[in-house]
Amino acid sequence: MRRTTFVDAVYTQTEGETTCIINGQFLFPGGTTLLEKREHFRKRFDWVRKAILNEPRGHNDLFGALIVPSSTPEADVGVIWLDGDGYGDMCGHGTIATSMIMTAFDLTPQSSSPNRIRIETPAGIVVSEVEVDGDDVRSCRFENVPAFLAERDIPVELRDLGTVQADIAFGGNYFITIPLPESFCRIAPENGAILAKLGVLAKRQINEKIQLVHPEKPHITEIDLVTFYQPSQRPGAFYRCVHTYRNGKMDRSPGGTGTSAMLAMLEGRGRIKIGEPIQAEGLLGSGTFEGCIVRETTVGGNRAVVPTVKGRSTIVGFAKWHLDPNDENGRGYVISTV
């Protein structure tokens, strides 16, 4: 009998950003932490990640969520975040999508409060509140891990633009935040190639200058995401943004961890206040996420804030993938464009 693997997945879009959600189907050693589960999956099933998220089944910017048992009674479920290049610590658009899918398919634990899901992630526990009206699962607001402004006013040289000042903020992942003049380049899909190259350039310079370790999560050291932002032309929106990561990948949505990092940066610079909701517009301009800082807290003895982010996801489709580990092209491939 030939060894093969079948994987079922649900595909969603959250303001344009796709999430491939995989529920279970993989066994993990008993008594392991979420980080140990992630490492077990990396060692045993990393080829599955590549096969599903990269071509020919996926694409360069596809994101994934693997639902696993939580390792603590404080959470109802665990999630391992995946993309075509590796693994992440937290994902906001994925949290919205996963929470709404779990609610729509009645996968929420019976012990939890109605439509409330506690999700264990490598960055910490986040809590989702899903809005339901009859059979209609409408939206999700989640309370993220604490966010904070980590570094300010770092000079970065961008081609054809000159020197800009960057900040670094944590919102579940570390983000480099850079204001981008609209006169230079409008944040829009048609400028994706320019934005991707600028993101790679900015990230390379920042990582040559700065190394960070999360004060309470020592496994979080990567400064991978770059957020370019500018004033929004959308009525009611505070800013328009794009988040680039890895080697030129781009988030289509306003970004959940990105919104959290932006909230921490904006509040830290005195541009917004605690309790003041703002609307964040993403690359596509199709809709917004609502972000709000709900309270102060501390991380490693330093001041931080607790953000919430609200958005909505819709189902795109379902797949049952047949994976053959001996199929060289079927194991996934990437064609670089940056």
C-alpha positions in Angstrom: 0.0 0.0 0.0 1.4 3.4 -1.0 1.8 5.9 1.8 -0.3 9.0 1.1 -1.9 11.8 3.1 -5.3 13.4 2.7 -5.8 16.9 4.3 -9.2 18.7 4.6 -9.2 22.4 4.6 -11.6 25.3 4.8 -10.7 28.5 3.0 -11.8 32.0 4.2 -11.1 35.5 3.2 -10.8 38.3 5.8 -11.1 41.6 4.0 -9.2 40.0 1.1 -6.6 38.0 3.0 -7.0 34.2 2.6 -6.7 31.7 5.5 -6.4 28.0 4.9 -7.8 26.4 8.1 -6.9 22.8 8.9 -8.8 21.2 11.8 -7.0 18.5 13.6 -5.9 15.4 11.5 -2.4 15.4 13.0 -1.4 13.6 16.3 0.9 15.1 18.8 2.7 13.6 21.8 0.7 13.8 25.0 1.5 16.5 27.6 3.3 18.8 25.1 3.2 22.6 25.1 2.0 24.5 22.1 5.6 25.3 21.2 6.5 21.6 21.4 3.5 20.8 19.2 4.7 23.3 16.7 8.2 21.9 16.8 6.8 18.3 16.4 4.8 19.4 13.4 7.9 21.2 11.9 10.0 18.1 12.2 7.4 15.5 11.1 5.0 17.4 8.8 6.8 20.4 7.5 6.5 19.0 4.0 2.7 19.1 4.4 2.9 22.9 5.2 4.9 23.5 2.0 2.6 21.3 -0.1 -0.6 23.0 0.9 0.5 26.7 1.2 2.8 26.9 -1.7 2.2 26.1 -5.4 0.6 24.1 -6.9 -2.2 24.1 -4.3 -1.5 27.5 -2.8 0.3 30.7 -3.6 3.2 32.8 -2.4 1.1 34.9 0.1 -1.2 32.2 1.4 -1.6 31.9 5.2 -2.6 28.9 7.2 -4.1 28.0 10.6 -3.7 24.5 12.1 -6.2 23.9 14.9 -4.7 21.7 17.7 -5.5 20.8 21.3 -4.6 23.5 23.8 -1.9 22.7 26.3 -3.5 24.7 29.1 -6.9 24.7 30.8 -7.0 28.5 30.3 -7.6 28.0 26.6 -10.2 26.1 24.7 -8.1 25.4 21.6 -4.7 25.9 20.2 -3.6 27.3 16.8 -0.3 26.9 15.0 0.1 29.6 12.4 1.7 28.7 9.1 2.8 30.3 5.8 4.7 29.2 2.8 8.0 30.0 4.4 7.6 28.9 7.9 5.7 29.6 11.2 4.3 32.6 12.9 3.6 33.5 16.5 0.2 35.3 16.1 -2.2 36.2 13.3 -5.1 38.5 13.7 -7.0 38.0 10.4 -6.5 34.3 11.0 -7.9 34.5 14.5 -11.0 36.2 13.2 -11.4 33.6 10.5 -10.8 30.6 12.7 -13.1 31.9 15.4 -16.0 32.5 12.9 -15.4 29.1 11.3 -15.4 27.3 14.7 -18.7 29.1 15.6 -20.3 28.4 12.2 -19.5 24.7 12.3 -20.4 24.4 16.1 -16.8 23.5 17.0 -16.7 25.7 20.1 -16.2 23.9 23.4 -19.4 23.2 25.4 -17.7 24.6 28.5 -17.0 28.0 27.1 -19.4 31.0 27.2 -21.6 31.3 24.2 -19.6 32.4 21.2 -16.5 33.1 23.3 -13.4 31.2 22.4 -10.1 31.3 24.2 -7.3 30.5 21.8 -3.8 29.5 22.7 -1.1 30.9 20.3 2.7 31.0 20.5 2.4 34.6 21.5 -0.1 33.9 24.3 -3.8 33.5 24.8 -6.3 35.6 22.9 -10.0 35.7 23.5 -12.5 36.0 20.7 -16.1 37.1 21.0 -18.1 36.1 17.9 -21.2 38.1 16.9 -24.1 35.8 15.9 -27.6 36.7 14.8 -29.7 33.5 14.4 -27.8 31.4 11.9 -25.7 34.4 10.7 -22.2 34.5 12.0 -21.5 38.2 11.4 -18.1 39.2 12.9 -15.5 38.6 15.5 -13.8 40.9 18.0 -10.7 39.5 19.7 -8.7 40.7 22.7 -5.1 40.3 21.7 -2.0 39.8 23.7 -0.5 43.0 25.2 1.1 45.4 22.7 3.8 47.9 23.2 6.0 50.4 21.4 9.5 48.9 21.5 11.7 51.3 19.5 11.3 54.8 18.1 12.8 57.0 15.3 15.1 54.5 13.6 16.5 56.0 10.3 15.9 53.9 7.2 17.1 54.7 3.7 14.5 53.8 1.1 15.3 53.9 -2.6 14.0 57.1 -4.4 12.5 58.3 -1.1 15.5 59.0 1.1 15.6 58.8 4.8 12.5 57.9 6.8 11.9 57.4 10.5 10.7 53.9 11.5 9.3 52.7 14.8 9.1 49.1 16.0 5.9 48.0 17.9 4.8 44.6 19.1 1.2 43.5 18.5 1.6 39.7 18.6 4.5 40.0 16.2 7.1 42.7 15.9 6.3 45.3 13.3 8.4 48.0 11.7 6.0 50.9 11.1 6.9 53.5 8.5 4.8 56.5 7.3 4.8 56.5 3.5 4.0 59.8 1.6 1.1 59.3 -0.8 2.9 61.6 -3.2 5.7 59.0 -3.4 3.6 55.8 -3.6 -0.1 55.2 -2.9 -0.8 52.1 -0.9 -2.8 50.2 -3.5 -2.8 46.8 -5.3 -1.3 48.2 -8.5 1.8 49.3 -6.5 2.3 45.9 -4.8 5.7 45.2 -6.5 7.1 48.6 -5.3 5.7 48.1 -1.8 7.1 44.6 -1.5 10.6 45.7 -2.5 10.5 48.6 -0.1 9.5 46.2 2.7 12.4 43.9 2.0 14.8 46.8 1.9 13.5 48.3 5.2 13.5 45.0 7.0 17.1 44.2 6.0 18.3 47.6 7.3 16.4 47.3 10.6 17.6 43.8 11.3 21.2 44.9 10.7 20.8 47.6 13.4 18.5 46.1 16.0 17.9 42.8 17.8 14.9 42.3 20.1 13.7 39.6 22.5 10.2 39.7 23.8 10.4 40.5 27.6 8.2 37.5 28.5 8.3 35.2 25.4 12.0 34.6 24.7 11.2 32.5 21.6 9.9 35.7 19.9 12.9 37.4 18.4 12.0 37.9 14.8 11.5 41.4 13.3 9.8 40.3 10.1 6.9 42.5 9.3 7.0 46.0 7.8 3.9 48.3 7.9 3.7 51.2 5.5 0.8 53.6 6.4 -0.6 56.8 5.1 -3.8 58.8 5.5 -6.9 57.1 4.3 -9.4 58.5 1.8 -12.1 56.2 3.1 -14.6 58.1 5.2 -14.1 57.3 8.9 -10.9 55.4 8.4 -7.8 56.6 10.5 -5.2 55.3 8.1 -4.5 53.0 5.1 -1.8 50.4 5.4 0.0 47.4 3.9 2.0 44.8 5.9 4.9 43.1 4.1 6.7 40.1 5.5 9.1 37.3 4.7 10.6 37.9 1.2 8.0 40.3 -0.2 4.7 38.6 0.9 1.9 41.1 1.5 -1.2 41.0 3.8 -4.3 42.0 1.8 -6.3 42.9 5.0 -5.8 45.7 7.5 -4.0 43.1 9.6 -5.0 42.0 13.1 -1.6 41.9 14.8 -0.7 44.9 12.5 -3.6 46.9 13.8 -2.6 46.0 17.4 1.0 47.2 16.7 -0.3 50.4 15.1 -2.5 51.0 18.1 0.5 50.7 20.4 2.6 53.0 18.3 -0.1 55.6 17.8 -1.0 55.6 21.5 2.6 55.7 22.5 3.1 58.8 20.4 0.0 60.5 21.8 -2.0 60.3 18.6 -4.9 58.2 20.1 -6.2 57.6 23.5 -7.2 54.5 25.5 -10.8 53.7 24.7 -10.8 55.5 21.4 -11.8 53.2 18.5 -10.2 53.7 15.1 -10.8 52.1 11.7 -7.8 50.7 9.8 -8.0 50.2 6.0 -5.9 47.6 4.3 -4.2 47.2 0.9 -7.4 46.3 -1.1 -9.5 49.1 0.4 -12.5 46.7 0.6 -13.3 47.2 4.2 -11.8 48.0 7.6 -10.8 46.5 10.9 -11.9 48.3 14.1 -9.1 48.6 16.6 -9.3 49.9 20.2 -7.1 49.9 23.2 -9.1 48.8 26.2 -6.7 49.1 29.1 -3.1 49.5 30.2 -1.0 46.6 31.5 2.7 45.7 31.8 5.0 43.3 30.0 8.3 42.5 31.6 7.8 45.4 34.0 7.3 47.9 31.2 4.1 49.7 30.2 2.0 48.0 27.5 -1.6 48.2 26.3 -4.3 45.6 25.6 -5.8 46.0 22.1 -9.0 44.6 20.6 -9.6 44.1 16.9 -12.9 43.5 15.1 -13.4 42.2 11.6 -15.3 39.7 9.5 -14.5 36.7 7.4 -16.4 34.8 4.7 -16.0 31.2 3.5 -14.3 30.9 0.1 -14.5 27.1 -0.3 -13.4 23.7 0.9 -10.7 21.3 -0.3 -9.6 17.8 0.2 -6.0 17.6 -0.8 -4.2 14.5 -1.8 -0.5 14.7 -0.8 2.1 12.2 -2.1 5.5 12.7 -0.4 7.2 11.2 -3.4 5.7 13.8 -5.9 8.4 16.3 -6.1 6.3 19.2 -7.5 3.4 18.2 -5.4 5.5 18.8 -2.3 5.3 22.5 -3.0 7.5 25.0 -4.8 8.1 28.8 -4.7 9.0 31.1 -7.6 10.6 34.3 -6.2 9.4 37.6 -7.7 11.3 40.0 -5.4 
